[in-house]
């Protein structure tokens, strides 16, 4: 079961905006609007940040936004803060009822 | 407040069966609105979807684990369980139980339990 492709690392200075990409195929990201994003700090369980491509759960900062175009979903963090330094994972529903994760991206705040 | 708590042995011998239970509080595993799911993460690696179960008992499994995996539900105890047989060192990971929405996103996570496969 091949994973969705994310950049290994992305960095930015405080206050800047960064975007993390998540590339899939015609059987997952292209076909369904069931893309979600998770933030994971070291030693902690992941936290849901975006669901259904672009929806934010209650309590998640509006600095986090999601989008999708073709086979690529994206997570944008605006006004980057030190607390945003973490690993980020995308997921997508895939044909045959599977769920597939992205390879993960380490975000560093310079 | 919905909480999920994993329990089970932290050490399993190779070729044996890994068995974990997830106790759910603040929500019912009989709900029609959610799946109940297992996710794992090997040290220093990414997240891997293991599989899910619905209140009806219908299951979906990761194709790479399907031949070794059973996920079950105990509505009387409000729990769900994972059984993975013929384990190897590659199954060493932190295992999370998770509530998964019908739109396939995970909104509540257990803290995770570490399982090591070693003789």
Contacts between the chains, C-beta under 8 A, distances in Angstrom:
chain1	res1	chain2	res2	distance
A	1	B	62	6.1
A	1	B	63	5.6
A	1	B	64	5.5
A	3	B	46	6.9
A	34	B	103	5.6
A	34	B	104	4.4
A	34	B	105	7.2
A	36	B	104	7.3
A	36	B	105	3.8
A	36	B	106	7.3
A	38	B	47	7.5
A	38	B	106	7.4
A	40	B	47	7.9
A	45	B	96	6.1
A	45	B	109	4.1
A	45	B	110	6.9
A	45	B	111	5.6
A	45	B	112	5.8
A	46	B	47	6.7
A	46	B	96	7.9
A	46	B	106	7.4
A	46	B	109	6.0
A	47	B	109	7.6
A	48	B	105	6.1
A	48	B	106	6.3
A	48	B	107	5.3
A	51	B	101	7.3
A	51	B	103	6.5
A	51	B	105	3.9
A	51	B	107	7.6
A	52	B	103	5.6
A	52	B	105	7.2
A	57	B	107	6.7
A	89	B	46	6.6
A	89	B	47	5.4
A	91	B	47	7.9
A	91	B	49	7.5
A	91	B	104	7.5
A	91	B	105	7.3
A	91	B	106	7.8
A	92	B	104	8.0
A	93	B	104	4.2
A	96	B	63	7.8
A	97	B	60	4.1
A	98	B	49	7.2
A	98	B	60	7.0
A	98	B	62	6.9
A	98	B	63	7.0
A	99	B	37	7.9
A	99	B	49	4.2
A	99	B	52	7.7
A	99	B	100	7.8
A	99	B	104	5.8
A	100	B	49	6.8
A	101	B	46	6.0
A	101	B	47	4.6
A	101	B	48	6.6
A	101	B	49	6.3
A	102	B	46	7.4
A	103	B	46	5.7
A	104	B	46	4.4
A	104	B	47	7.3
